[in-house]
Amino acid sequence: MELTLHKSRGAPGAETSGKGVVRNMHTIDQSEFHKLYGPRKPRAVYYKKDFCDYLLMIMVCVGIIILSYGLVSPMSIAGLALCAFTLSMFVARHGVEFRLPVVLVRPQELFYLFVYKLQNLKPVYFVALGMLLLENFLTVATPNLPHYAEALRKTALYLFYGHFLSITVYRTAILIDHLRKKHLVREVLMQTAWQRAIKENTNISLEIFHAYATGILTHIILIAPWYIVITHVRFSLVFLPVTLVLNIVIHVKWTKVLNEWFYRDHWLGHNSELDFIFLHGPHHDAIPSGLIAVAENGFLEGFLRHTIGYPSTFYNPVAAFLLYMLEIKKDIDVHQYIPGIFPRMKREMLEIAQHSTHHYGSLEPYGFALNFDHPSVTEEIRRSYRNIPDSLKYSIRLDQALTGFKWDNPTFRRILSLYDKYHNLGVVDGRSHENQGPIPDEN
């Protein structure tokens, strides 16, 4: 089935002409984005029947951590401890049911999983990989030039650990504020679809720690491909100016196709059962907080995406460092869907993106779901995002075209209501000053 992306402007979801027009309209093939070789089984949560699959997933995580960082490195020790903790949390939160794993019931699904990844690769991925291999070849082939490869490797490792530690410190500051306001966390979540999991007797501190552990473990595994590149590939000081410029050019090209790539990969993460259980599931298993966020990834999903997907793993370490810092920090900020808790999202930013709807119970939208045609977009926001391509700024159009997604929906209205109720509400010892009662369901 073929659909056309239309120009849009004005009210959310409207399709009229005006400012912010996507100049390169094109016809899209729905089957390209929603193709499955096996059965479609939409998933958004784990069940106790998934225990054996989850256990296998954690074992793969353990293997990747050890093979990437070594058995006794600090990253491995932290990663293995977090694997044990998340497995114990699965048992405590979902229970245990011993069933034959999906990967054994339908082993062909594992093959399909890699086929989907390969089919979704964009040309810029191969350009970035080719550049890395070419630089490595030229560095080895010209030993008389002042490449300072070992010095660059040591610098790259400092950047790597500096990145991880700084993001972890930031995530820890967020953890502290969540714990300090844990009663507010519970109160908000009990007025959403999360009321199925968060109740009066739920140990909310443990749920918060689970989200924190999810974020750190995802981060450790996601940057493992970057660590492998740093420790196994030679970089040259001679070629550094050229590679940095080319990396920027490649990344600009990447941002133009990023939403289409992400939509397809994310759709698979919720509609292929194996993809959800082994890759994307952990991202939705923890509370919808900035604590969990690492560029929209689950544990193994981050490793696969940054091996077979994102080109940034293959950039010069300086460029990779800057991009990882920017993207992961930004992802943490825009995943803070519990209002009144650090880092606080501005209402106008919440209003122009629908990803919060996705984390509060709706499978859709699958893309980045931004709408810079929204009336709440200020000139300040437009200036801040002026270099972002239209394919991202108006990314909601892809969801509207492929699924008929409606911007004005009950879940999103509820989220905005919760924001208005709690964002600026005074808090004493984590408890709201007033009890305004639950927000009624909106139909």
N, C-alpha and C positions, 0 to 999 in steps of 0.2 A: 504494500500500500504506500503511495507517495503522498506527501503533504508538503505544503509550502509555508515557509516562515514569512509572516507578514510584517510590515512596518507597524509600530505601535506607539501610542502617546496618550497621555492623559490618565484617566481612571485606570487603576490596576486591572490588568486583564483585557483592557480595550484594545482594539486593533484598528487604529486610525493613523493618518500620516501626521508628521510634525517633527519637532526637535528630537534629536537623539535617534534618528533613523538608522537602521542597519543598511548600509549601502550595498553590501554584497548579498542580496537575498538569493536563496538557492532552494531548490527542491530537495527534500530529504526523504529517504526511504525508511519507513518505519521498521521494516524487517531487519535493517542493518543494526538498529539499536536494541531490538527486542528478540534477537535470534537465540534460540536454545536448541541444542541437539537432543537433550534429554527432557524429562518432564519438568514443567514449571510448578514450583512449590514456593509461593511467596512466604517469606519469613521475616520477622522483626524481633523475635525473642527466643531465648533458649528454653528448653524443657528438660525434665529429668531424663527423658529417653535419649537425650543427646550426650549423656555422660561419657560413654565410651569414645565417641567421636571427639569430644572436648579433651579427653585424656590423651588421645593420639595427637591432637593439635598441640597440646602443651609439650608432649615429648618431642615433636618436630621443633618447637621453639627452643627447647633445651639443646638439641643437636646443633641448630643454627648458631646459638649463642656461643657454645663451646668451640665450634669450628671457626667462627669469626674472630673471637677475642682470646681464645685459649682457655684452659681450664681454671687457672688461678688468677686471672686478671680481675681487678675491681669491678669491671663491667660485667664479667661472667658471674662473679659471686653475687652481685646485686640482682642480675637477671635471673639466676637460678632460684634465689630466695623468693623473688616475686612470682616466678612460675609456680612454686609450691603454694604460695599464699593465694593466688588466683584460683588454683585448682581446689583448694580447701573452701574458698568462698563459693565456688560453683556448687559444691556438695551441700554447704550450709544453706544456700539461697534457693537451690532448685531441687535438691535431692539426688538420689542415684537410682537408675534403672538400667539393668544390664541387658542390652540389646546388641545385635550384630551391627557394627558401625556401618553408616551409609557408604563409606568408601569401600567396604567389602561387599555390600549388597549390590552396589552399582559401580564397580571399579572403573568403568568407562568414563564416569563423571570426572575422575581425576585427569584423564587424558583431555577431556573436553575443556577442563579448567585452563589448561595451558594453551589449548588451541584458541580459546577466547582471548587470552592475553596477547598472543602473537597476532591475531587478526586485528586487534585494536591498536597496535603500534602505529605511531605516526612517523612520517619521514624524518622529522627533526631528531627523533630518538637515534636513528642510524647515523645521522650527521654528527651528533655529539659523541657517540661511541667511536665513529671513524676518526674524529679529531683526536680523541684520547689515544687511540692506538697509533696514529701517525706521530703524535708528539713523542710517545714512548719509543717508537722505532727510530726517529731522528735523534733523540737524546742518546740512545745506545750506539747509534751509528757514527756519532761525532764526539768521541770521548775527549778530544783536545779542546773543545769549547768550554767556557766557564758555566756549566749548567748548575753547579751547586745542588745536585739532585738530593743528596743526603741532608743537606741543610734545609732544603725545601720540605723534605719529608718530615723532619723534626718540627718545623714550623707548622706544617699541616696537622700534625698530631696535637700540638698545642691548641690550634684552632678547633680541632675536633672536640677535645676534652673541655676547652673553654666554652664551646657552644652547649655541650650537654650539661655542664655544671650550672651555667647561667640560667638556662631554661628550667632546670630542676629547682634552683633557688626561687625563681619566679613561681613555679608550680607549688612550692612549699609555702610561700606567702599566701597563695590562694587557699591552700589546705587549712592554714591557721584561721583564716577568716571564716571558712565554712564550719570549722569546729566551734569557733566562738559563737556563731549564729546558727548552730545546728537545729534549734527549735524552729527557726524561720525556714530552713531547708525543708524540714518535715512538713510544716504548715503549707508551704507553696506546693510541694509535690503531691500532697493529699488532695489538692483541688484540680489535679490533672489526670491523664491516663495512667500516671505512675502510682495512683492509689491502689492499683492491683498489687504492687510490690511494697509500697511504703505505707505502713499502718501505724497506729498509736504505739504498738508494742515492738515495732521494728527498731533494731539497734542502729540508729541513724549515724552514729559515729563510725560504726563499722562500714556502712554504706559509703560514707565519705572517704574513708581510708581505701576502700575497694576502688573507687573512682581514681584516687591518687595513684594507687599501684598500677591500675590499668594504663594511665597516662605514661608513667615512667617505663613500664615494661614495653609498651608499644614504641616508645622513643628509642630505647636500647636496641630493639630489633630493627626498627626502620633505618637507623643510621649505620647498621652493620655493613651494608653494601658500600657505603662511603668509606668506612674504615678499611675494608678489603682493598678498595682502589688505592687509598693512601699508602697502605703497607706493601702493595705488590706492584705498583706502577711508578715509573720515574717521571718526574716533572722537571722542567727546565726553566731556570731564571732567564735564559736568553730568549726563550719563546713566550715568556709570561705576558708581555704587553699585547702580543698578537692574540694569544689564547683568551685573554680577558675580554678583548673587544669582540672576538668571534663568539664567545660564550654569551655575551649580552645579546648579540644578533640572534643567536639560536633561541635564547629564552624568550625574546620578543615574539618570534615565530611560534614558539610553544604555547604562549598565553592565548594566541588566537585560536588554537584548536583544543585548548585545555578543557573547555566545558563539554564539547562533544565527546572527548576521550573519557572524561569523568562520568558523564551521564551513562555511557555504555557500561563502564566498569562498575559503577555504583548500582545500576539496575541489576546486573548479574549478582551483586552482593546480597540482594534481597529476593531474587527470583530463582536463583539456582541454589538448591538446598545445601549442596556441598560447599559452594562458595560462601554462603552465609555462615555455616557452622565453623569452617576452617579459616575463613579470612575476615569477613566483615563483622561477624557477630559480637566480638568483644567490645566494639565501639558503641553498641546499643545495649550492652548488658549492664553498664554502669549508669548512674544518674546523669541527667543532661546538664553537665557542668563543664566549665573550662578545664577542670582537673583531668578529664579524659582525653583532651584533644591533642592529636599529633597529625595534623594535615589530613584529617578525615579517615584515619586508618585503624584497622584492628591489628592484632599482634603480627601474624604472618602476612597480612595484607600489605603492611608497610614494607616489609622485606621484598615481596614480589613486585609491588608497584615500583619500587626504586631499583629493581633489577631489570624488570621487563615492563617498562612503562615510562616513568619520568626520565628525562635526559639529564637532570641536574646532578645526578650521582657521578656523571662522567666529566663534569666541569673541572676547571682548575680549582684546587682546594680553597683559594681565596674567594672565588665566585661562589663555590658551593657553600662555604661558611656563611657568607652574607645572605644567600637565598634561604638556607635552612633557618637561620636566625629570624629572618623576616616572616617567612611563611608559617613556621610553627608557633611563634609568638602571636601572630595575627589570628591563627586558627584557635588558639586558646581563648583569646579575647572574644571572638565571635561565637564561641560555643558556651558562653556563660549565660545560660537560659534560666537561671534561678535569680530573680531580681533582688536587689538590695544587698548583694554580696560582691566583693571584689573578685575580678575586675568588672566594674559596672559598665554595661553597654548603653550607649546613647539611644534614646527612643527612636530617633530618626534612622539610625542604623538598623534597629530591630524591624522598623516598618518597611524597609526596602528589600528585605531578604526573607525567604520562606523556609530556610533550613530549620528554624526552630519548630515549625509545624511537623517536619519529618521526625524530630526527636521527641515530640510529644504525642506520638501514636499513629501518625499517617505514613504509609509507605512512600507516597509522593510528597514533594517533588524529588526527582532523582538527580537533577543537575544542581549547579550552584544557586540557581533560583533567585538571582538579583533582578531588581527592576528599577533602574535609574530614571524611568519615566514617572515614578511615583511622586505625587504632589509634595511629599515631605522632604524630597531631596533639596538640600540647601546649596547655595553657591559654594560654600566652604567645602561641602562633600564633593561637589563637581570638580572643584580645583584639586582636591586631594587625590581624586581618581581619574584625572584627566588623561593619564597615560595608559589607562586600562582599556583594552580593546572592547569594541561594542559587543562582541560575542560573549564577554563576561558581564559587562554592565547591564545587558538586557538578556541575560541567560535564561530568565523565566520563560521566554518565548519558546524555547525548545521543549520544555515540559508542557506548555499550553498546546503546542502543535502535536506532540506525540501522545499525550494522555488526556488532553482536555482539562488540565488542572485549572481550578478556579482560585484566583487570588483571594477573594473575599470568602473565607470559609470559616465554619464554627470554631475549629481548633485555633486558627490564627487570631480570631477575635478574642478567644479566651486568654491566649498568651498576652495580648496587648492589655487586656483587663487586669491580669495579674501584675504586669509591669506597672500599670498606673496605681495599683493598690499598694505595692510593696517597694518600688524602686526608691522612693524618697521617704519611706516610713521610718520614723525614729526607732532605734533598736537599743534595748538595754539588756545586757547579758544574753544577747541572742534571742530575746523574746520581743515580739512586737508590742508597742504601747497599747494598742487597742485590738480588740477582736471584732473584725467587721463581718464575720461570718463567711461561709463559702460563696463563691461566685456561682450563680445558677447556670445550668446548662443552657447553651444557646443553640437553637435549632434553625 
